Amino acid sequence: MIAERLEKLVEEMVEKGVQFEDAVQEFERRFITRVLGRCDGSLTKTAGELGMHRNTLTRKMGEYKIRRRT
């Protein structure tokens, strides 16, 4: 199910000329934002859920201008 939806999305993005780096950045930004919200803004919990180091999460949040909601 997810694979089919992802395949359709990728096909649409390719057809529209979306650059790979732009697609990756948008996905990361949205994924991090969603998990951060589910973890009530906890960086430690969010990093754990994402399987990355807390410092990496903080760096990516700065890169994508993601703010914690308190």
Backbone hydrogen bonds in HBPLUS format (Angstrom, degrees):
<---DONOR---> <-ACCEPTOR-->    atom                        ^
c    i                          cat <-CA-CA->   ^        H-A-AA   ^      H-
h    n   atom  resd res      DA  || num        DHA   H-A  angle D-A-AA Bond
n    s   type  num  typ     dist DA aas  dist angle  dist       angle   num
A0005-ARG N   A0001-MET O   3.08 MM   4  6.39 160.8  2.12 150.3 155.3     1
A0006-LEU N   A0002-ILE O   2.83 MM   4  6.01 162.4  1.86 155.9 161.0     2
A0007-GLU N   A0003-ALA O   2.88 MM   4  6.00 154.7  1.95 142.7 150.1     3
A0008-LYS N   A0004-GLU O   3.05 MM   4  6.30 157.9  2.10 147.6 152.3     4
A0009-LEU N   A0005-ARG O   3.02 MM   4  6.26 157.4  2.07 146.4 152.8     5
A0010-VAL N   A0006-LEU O   2.83 MM   4  6.06 164.9  1.86 156.4 160.2     6
A0011-GLU N   A0007-GLU O   2.95 MM   4  6.11 161.4  1.99 147.2 152.6     7
A0012-GLU N   A0008-LYS O   2.97 MM   4  6.17 160.7  2.01 147.5 152.5     8
A0013-MET N   A0009-LEU O   2.92 MM   4  6.16 158.3  1.97 150.8 157.0     9
A0014-VAL N   A0010-VAL O   2.88 MM   4  6.10 159.8  1.92 154.4 159.7    10
A0015-GLU N   A0011-GLU O   2.93 MM   4  6.13 163.6  1.96 151.3 156.0    11
A0016-LYS N   A0012-GLU O   3.00 MM   4  6.20 144.3  2.13 142.2 151.7    12
A0018-VAL N   A0013-MET O   2.94 MM   5  5.25 166.2  1.96 156.5 153.5    13
A0017-GLY N   A0014-VAL O   3.05 MM   3  5.07 155.9  2.11 102.6 110.1    14
A0023-ALA N   A0019-GLN O   3.04 MM   4  6.34 155.7  2.10 153.7 160.9    15
A0024-VAL N   A0020-PHE O   2.94 MM   4  6.23 162.8  1.97 159.3 163.8    16
A0025-GLN N   A0021-GLU O   3.00 MM   4  6.12 166.2  2.02 148.3 152.2    17
A0026-GLU N   A0022-ASP O   3.00 MM   4  6.12 161.7  2.03 146.6 151.7    18
A0027-PHE N   A0023-ALA O   2.97 MM   4  6.12 159.9  2.01 148.6 154.3    19
A0028-GLU N   A0024-VAL O   2.91 MM   4  6.12 170.0  1.92 156.0 158.5    20
A0029-ARG N   A0025-GLN O   2.91 MM   4  6.04 166.8  1.93 151.2 155.2    21
A0030-ARG N   A0026-GLU O   3.06 MM   4  6.18 169.8  2.07 149.1 151.8    22
A0031-PHE N   A0027-PHE O   2.86 MM   4  5.96 162.8  1.89 155.9 161.4    23
A0032-ILE N   A0028-GLU O   2.89 MM   4  5.93 172.6  1.89 156.1 158.4    24
A0033-THR N   A0029-ARG O   3.02 MM   4  6.09 163.2  2.05 146.4 151.7    25
A0034-ARG N   A0030-ARG O   2.99 MM   4  6.11 158.0  2.04 145.8 151.2    26
A0035-VAL N   A0031-PHE O   3.05 MM   4  6.27 170.2  2.06 155.3 157.4    27
A0036-LEU N   A0032-ILE O   2.85 MM   4  5.91 161.5  1.89 153.6 159.6    28
A0037-GLY N   A0033-THR O   3.08 MM   4  6.24 153.7  2.15 142.2 148.6    29
A0038-ARG N   A0034-ARG O   3.06 MM   4  6.37 154.2  2.12 146.6 153.8    30
A0039-CYS N   A0035-VAL O   2.95 MM   4  6.16 134.6  2.16 144.5 156.9    31
A0039-CYS N   A0036-LEU O   3.23 MM   3  5.10 130.8  2.48  91.2 104.2    32
A0041-GLY N   A0036-LEU O   2.92 MM   5  5.17 169.7  1.93 160.0 156.6    33
A0040-ASP N   A0037-GLY O   3.14 MM   3  5.09 156.4  2.20 108.8 109.2    34
A0042-SER N   A0039-CYS O   3.05 MM   3  5.59 169.1  2.07 122.3 125.4    35
A0046-THR N   A0042-SER O   2.93 MM   4  6.02 161.0  1.97 145.7 152.0    36
A0047-ALA N   A0043-LEU O   2.84 MM   4  5.89 167.8  1.85 149.4 153.1    37
A0048-GLY N   A0044-THR O   3.06 MM   4  6.21 156.6  2.11 142.6 149.3    38
A0049-GLU N   A0045-LYS O   2.87 MM   4  6.15 159.5  1.91 152.5 157.9    39
A0050-LEU N   A0046-THR O   2.89 MM   4  6.11 152.2  1.96 152.1 160.1    40
A0051-GLY N   A0047-ALA O   2.87 MM   4  5.92 119.2  2.25 137.4 153.0    41
A0052-MET N   A0047-ALA O   2.99 MM   5  5.18 164.5  2.02 148.1 150.2    42
A0051-GLY N   A0048-GLY O   3.17 MM   3  5.01 141.1  2.33  93.3 104.6    43
A0056-THR N   A0053-HIS O   3.05 MM   3  5.23 120.5  2.42 100.8 115.4    44
A0057-LEU N   A0053-HIS O   3.04 MM   4  6.43 157.7  2.09 153.8 160.2    45
A0058-THR N   A0054-ARG O   2.94 MM   4  6.20 161.8  1.97 150.5 155.1    46
A0059-ARG N   A0055-ASN O   2.95 MM   4  6.16 156.7  2.01 145.1 151.3    47
A0060-LYS N   A0056-THR O   2.90 MM   4  6.15 163.5  1.93 152.9 157.3    48
A0061-MET N   A0057-LEU O   2.84 MM   4  6.05 155.0  1.90 152.2 159.7    49
A0062-GLY N   A0058-THR O   3.05 MM   4  6.29 151.5  2.13 143.4 150.4    50
A0063-GLU N   A0059-ARG O   2.91 MM   4  6.18 157.0  1.96 148.5 155.5    51
A0064-TYR N   A0060-LYS O   2.87 MM   4  6.04 156.7  1.93 151.2 156.3    52
A0065-LYS N   A0061-MET O   2.83 MM   4  5.59 103.1  2.44 130.8 147.4    53
A0066-ILE N   A0061-MET O   2.77 MM   5  4.72 160.9  1.81 140.7 146.1    54
A0065-LYS N   A0062-GLY O   3.26 MM   3  4.85 153.9  2.33  93.0 100.5    55
